[in-house]
Amino acid sequence: MTANHAVVVGGGLAGVTTALELADAGMRVTLLESRPRLGGLAFSFKRGELTVDNGQHVYLRCCTAYRWFLDRVDGAALAPLQNRLDVPVLDVAHPRGPRLGRLRRSALPVPLHLASSLARYPHLTLAERASVGRAALALRRLDPADPALDGVDFATWLGRHGQSPRTIEALWDLVGIATLNATADQSSLGLAAKVFKTGLLSENGAADIGWAHVPLGDLHDVLARKALDAAGVRTELRTRVTCLSRLESGSWRVDTESESLDADTVVLAVPQREAHALLPPGALADPDKLLDIATAPILNVHVVYDRKVLRQPFFAALGTPVQWVFDRTDASGLTDGGQYLALSQSVAQDDIDEPVSVLRAKYLPELERLLPAARGAKVRDFFITRERTATFAPTPGVGRLRPGARTDTPGLFLAGAWTATGWPATMESAVRSGLAAAHAALAGLDRRREHPLREAV
């Protein structure tokens, strides 16, 4: 069998996944990335002696595609999962003072695995806790793939199922904002159902949390590049694609600023607006739908203290603008006795363009409210990372805008977390899109390969 040539445009998780899967199937692959690194929006950079992730990224045990990716690049041991779901939730606005609760699972089968934790969850009343159980059972009956769910917002559905504003704030949005990058009223019921049904109501350990204990760049750039090299992929960084055209022979020409490449297959694994700009005429029936897929920002606040102020690896917060706080001390390489905390702030439209001085005045006092040990600590460094287009916005109706991997032009495919994976804009969605694009491309060339995800077979 001849080694067909595939060009993958974009070196994020979607593009790297596509390139690896095509190369593993015996194709000759060239991966083009405009940045000087791989990893897309899940990357690291140096700040003095620290190695900093642009944002905190986590995954769940149910994220089988991203777990496959970690295994494929030999990085699973560097991003371990919890043995059992355990999320500390601190409410600093309680009338009787700060109150700590935990969302934990037991070894019982679904849905009883969360019953004990929910029964003791101090941030809801007894009646609210009971209402959560009823809503969860109703949610379990939904089919996230049902197109009718895409046009309904999650908050409306929750209200119809007896969820109070406090219940939405202290439970549903606590999880939903972090996974969907939207509040319940701005989230498609289909995507919300996918998150909660898969993560909390599918298997006992599905929601166990994993995160990188090393800089993200070690996984998504260094190890990914090593895996690509071993698979025989030609990887070109700092290479921007300027034009994509189909030849009379049916093959493709990919023009960069320095060369032209001929290919049998092209996969555009870039953000939707970049894909729109490169699509040739006729590739999609309505390409402007890509421009209608809105984006949502994520802000990350980075604080380095001169001493340890947090004993937990992470926690979630209520009654404060702070959402999730992670200890990144070891992963960053900080070794002098201080502590480095990263605050992950989704739905950050109000803060994304604020000056650092304003954000410092807002978030440092909030950390002191949450962490008494921070009140006497010296702040050695404070800085911000901003991703203005971190994710696509999971608003009602977005499902009809997301294209599949195949285009209407033979040999041209799409990948990216924004494509029709059924998942919100997560690392899981990105990897799934890459696998979908690779297998669609292989099918188009009449080359078959077993899909690595059992549920996709």
DRENTILUM-237337 format. One record per residue (C-alpha): residue in one letter; x negated, y, z. Coordinates in pm, whole numbers, padded with zeros to 5 digits, always signed. Layout:
AXYZ...
REM end
This chain:
M+00000+00000+00000T-00141+00340-00097A-00204+00593+00179N+00051+00865+00111H-00057+01210+00226A+00153+01399+00481V+00098+01759+00589V+00238+01854+00927V+00271+02228+00988G+00254+02312+01359G+00049+02164+01640G+00291+02175+01930L+00427+01859+02087A+00661+01802+01792G+00384+01836+01534V+00130+01628+01724T+00390+01353+01775T+00480+01354+01406A+00116+01339+01300L+00033+01052+01536E+00334+00845+01435L+00269+00894+01061A-00099+00813+01101D-00016+00503+01305A+00203+00394+01014G-00096+00408+00780M-00047+00749+00621R-00320+01003+00557V-00225+01305+00767T-00335+01667+00783L-00217+01877+01078L-00225+02256+01040E-00196+02488+01341S-00224+02867+01331R-00340+02897+01692P-00693+02807+01811R-00548+02516+02015L-00282+02249+02017G+00014+02228+02255G+00252+02498+02136L+00415+02675+02432A+00286+02423+02687F-00077+02529+02712S-00352+02652+02945F-00600+02938+02946K-00890+03059+03158R-00860+03349+03403G-01193+03391+03572E-01266+03063+03747L-00904+02949+03728T-00747+02732+03459V-00391+02858+03428D-00086+02703+03264N+00121+02959+03078G+00424+02816+03257Q+00521+02534+03486H+00650+02233+03292V+00807+01924+03446Y+00971+01613+03308L+01197+01340+03446R+01174+00965+03449C+01457+00959+03193C+01237+01153+02950T+01129+00838+02771A+00993+01016+02463Y+00762+01246+02657R+00648+00951+02868W+00568+00768+02543F+00367+01073+02436L+00169+01072+02761D+00093+00703+02713R-00002+00759+02350V-00263+01024+02439D-00377+00828+02745G-00255+01096+02986A+00017+00927+03194A-00204+00897+03502L-00265+01273+03493A+00106+01360+03509P+00257+01111+03757L+00620+01082+03858Q+00755+01102+04211N+00815+00763+04367R+01166+00886+04441L+01351+01211+04364D+01297+01461+04646V+01363+01833+04597P+01337+02071+04895V+01593+02353+04860L+01546+02657+05085D+01830+02907+05131V+01705+03232+05285A+02042+03409+05271H+02227+03188+05519P+02399+03399+05791R+02221+03202+06065G+01878+03231+05906P+01683+03032+05648R+01806+02677+05604L+01624+02390+05434G+01808+02111+05254R+01690+01833+05027L+01823+01662+04718R+01701+01303+04745R+01799+00973+04596S+01825+00642+04771A+01774+00290+04636L+02149+00242+04592P+02298+00207+04243V+02441+00502+04049P+02637+00705+04156L+02585+00608+04521H+02212+00689+04497L+02283+01059+04564A+02580+01021+04798S+02384+01026+05123S+02182+01330+05021L+02490+01517+04902A+02677+01435+05223R+02402+01610+05423Y+02336+01896+05178P+02361+02200+05406H+02411+02460+05133L+02769+02350+05063T+03075+02303+05282L+03222+01959+05339A+03501+02034+05091E+03253+02156+04830R+03043+01841+04868A+03350+01626+04814S+03441+01826+04504V+03095+01764+04358G+03151+01390+04374R+03480+01419+04186A+03326+01643+03919A+03032+01407+03879L+03266+01116+03811A+03451+01324+03551L+03119+01428+03395R+03015+01066+03372R+03311+01001+03141L+03205+01268+02889D+03023+01189+02566P+02754+01456+02519A+02754+01385+02144D+03123+01477+02111P+03126+01792+01889A+03423+01930+02084L+03201+01972+02392D+02964+02200+02206G+03220+02480+02187V+03304+02485+02560D+03091+02654+02825F+02987+02448+03125A+03118+02696+03384T+03471+02675+03244W+03461+02296+03267L+03323+02310+03622G+03598+02551+03724R+03861+02317+03584H+03713+02042+03798G+03728+02228+04127Q+03376+02369+04147S+03356+02692+04346P+03114+02974+04253R+02899+02872+04551T+02888+02510+04434I+02781+02620+04088E+02510+02846+04234A+02374+02604+04496L+02383+02284+04291W+02481+02291+03926D+02288+02606+03834L+01999+02507+04059V+01935+02220+03818G+02086+02368+03504I+01890+02692+03497A+01562+02502+03519T+01651+02247+03251L+01871+02450+03015N+01724+02799+03067A+02078+02931+03101T+02346+02970+03364A+02653+02750+03346D+02864+03021+03181Q+02608+03051+02901S+02554+02677+02850S+02717+02443+02604L+02910+02172+02784G+02757+01918+02546L+02400+02006+02643A+02486+02037+03013A+02654+01697+03003K+02342+01553+02840V+02121+01689+03118F+02336+01585+03413K+02468+01258+03276T+02126+01137+03164G+01928+01272+03457L+02161+01212+03749L+02423+00962+03638S+02251+00709+03411E+01999+00514+03620N+01892+00521+03982G+01551+00680+03923A+01630+00882+03611A+01585+01221+03782D+01252+01147+03952I+01029+01444+03869G+00687+01433+03706W+00441+01713+03639A+00083+01756+03527H-00175+01740+03806V-00429+01880+03560P-00404+02182+03330L-00153+02129+03050G-00427+02193+02800D-00603+01877+02916L-00298+01678+02804H-00153+01865+02508D-00477+01992+02356V-00785+01795+02467L-00631+01448+02492A-00397+01512+02200R-00690+01615+01979K-00882+01304+02087A-00585+01083+01995L-00543+01257+01660D-00911+01215+01579A-00897+00845+01671A-00591+00800+01447G-00775+00958+01154V-00572+01280+01142R-00746+01581+00995T-00664+01868+01232E-00719+02228+01123L-00679+02502+01384R-00659+02876+01313T-00494+02782+00984R-00177+02964+00881V+00045+02827+00607T+00141+03101+00363C+00356+02916+00110L+00527+02583+00056S+00633+02477-00295R+00758+02163-00466L+00582+02057-00785E+00748+01919-01097S+00610+01576-01005G+00814+01582-00685S+00511+01621-00461W+00437+01927-00249R+00180+02202-00241V+00097+02363+00090D-00098+02688+00063T-00302+02826+00352E-00521+03132+00365S-00823+02920+00273E-00703+02623+00062S-00417+02445-00113L-00314+02093-00017D-00111+01845-00219A+00116+01615-00021D+00383+01350-00065T+00551+01456+00259V+00567+01784+00451V+00699+01826+00804L+00764+02177+00934A+00715+02150+01311V+00729+02522+01386P+00987+02750+01555Q+01310+02804+01369R+01227+03149+01233E+00893+03030+01101A+01062+02731+00943H+01319+02959+00781A+01043+03172+00630L+00869+02868+00477L+01173+02675+00352P+01196+02662-00029P+01533+02741-00192G+01784+02460-00164A+01618+02286+00130L+01919+02354+00354A+02276+02431+00254D+02283+02733+00485P+01927+02812+00595D+02036+03133+00768K+02191+02919+01042L+01836+02884+01172L+01828+03258+01233D+02148+03230+01437I+01981+03000+01689A+01911+03254+01962T+01616+03233+02199A+01583+03274+02576P+01282+03392+02781I+01097+03239+03075L+00879+03442+03310N+00607+03293+03527V+00472+03473+03832H+00125+03366+03948V+00003+03447+04300V-00331+03351+04456Y-00347+03378+04835D-00656+03367+05053R-00514+03077+05256K-00263+02794+05239V+00095+02923+05273L+00292+02626+05133R+00265+02261+05241Q+00503+02113+04984P+00402+02053+04620F+00709+02252+04512F+01050+02374+04626A+01362+02542+04487A+01512+02855+04642L+01858+03005+04699G+01959+03350+04816T+01661+03512+04644P+01550+03601+04291V+01283+03329+04325Q+01391+03006+04156W+01119+02736+04175V+00775+02757+04336F+00489+02515+04259D+00149+02468+04419R-00106+02478+04134T-00417+02501+04352D-00583+02172+04266A-00481+02173+03900S-00626+02521+03850G-00965+02434+03997L-00932+02668+04296T-01162+02523+04564D-01245+02803+04810G-00966+02751+05062G-00709+02974+04902Q-00379+02867+04746Y-00239+02936+04400L+00139+02938+04361A+00330+02958+04034L+00691+03082+04027S+00891+02954+03731Q+01167+03202+03647S+01414+03087+03382V+01697+03306+03247A+01448+03591+03278Q+01615+03848+03052D+01619+04112+03329D+01251+04070+03417I+01075+03970+03097D+00967+04324+02999E+00917+04471+03346P+00567+04602+03429V+00347+04388+03651S+00366+04650+03926V+00746+04624+03936L+00738+04246+03943R+00476+04249+04218A+00696+04475+04430K+00992+04245+04367Y+00843+03898+04414L+00578+03930+04684P+00829+04035+04954E+01056+03749+04843L+00773+03499+04888E+00719+03637+05238R+01089+03580+05312L+01059+03222+05191L+00718+03140+05334P+00644+03289+05677A+00275+03195+05641A+00250+03433+05344R+00325+03735+05564G-00024+03751+05704A-00205+03628+05394K-00405+03841+05155V-00305+03837+04788R-00627+03788+04594D-00466+03786+04251F-00124+03851+04102F-00046+03818+03734I+00237+03739+03495T+00278+03518+03190R+00572+03587+02961E+00732+03367+02698R+00995+03586+02534T+01111+03307+02304A+01042+03016+02537T+01345+02807+02438F+01643+02820+02212A+01950+02951+02393P+02184+02657+02471T+02497+02867+02424P+02832+02716+02324G+02833+02651+01951V+02457+02607+01915G+02502+02241+01826R+02647+02324+01484L+02342+02537+01407R+02074+02278+01483P+01963+02086+01172G+01854+01725+01166A+01511+01603+01063R+01605+01559+00697T+01645+01851+00459D+01826+01847+00125T+01493+01834-00057P+01318+01495-00074G+00988+01482+00111L+01055+01782+00336F+01144+01736+00703L+01193+01946+01016A+01075+01894+01373G+01091+02101+01687A+01280+02109+02015W+01539+02330+01840T+01641+02061+01592A+01936+01827+01649T+01791+01594+01912G+02089+01611+02147W+01861+01751+02418P+01801+02110+02531A+01470+02280+02455T+01238+02061+02659M+00915+01871+02603E+01137+01564+02568S+01330+01724+02285A+01009+01827+02109V+00865+01475+02115R+01195+01320+02011S+01213+01556+01715G+00863+01457+01607L+00951+01088+01618A+01273+01153+01426A+01089+01349+01155A+00818+01086+01123H+01062+00800+01086A+01280+00993+00841A+00967+01062+00635L+00863+00697+00645A+01211+00587+00538G+01195+00833+00248L+00875+00665+00131D+01026+00320+00186R+00775+00253+00461R+00923+00100+00774R+00787+00115+01127E+00944+00006+01455H+01064+00305+01655P+00876+00335+01987L+01190+00427+02183R+01408+00128+02248E+01731+00330+02257A+01663+00472+01909V+01644+00129+01746
REM end
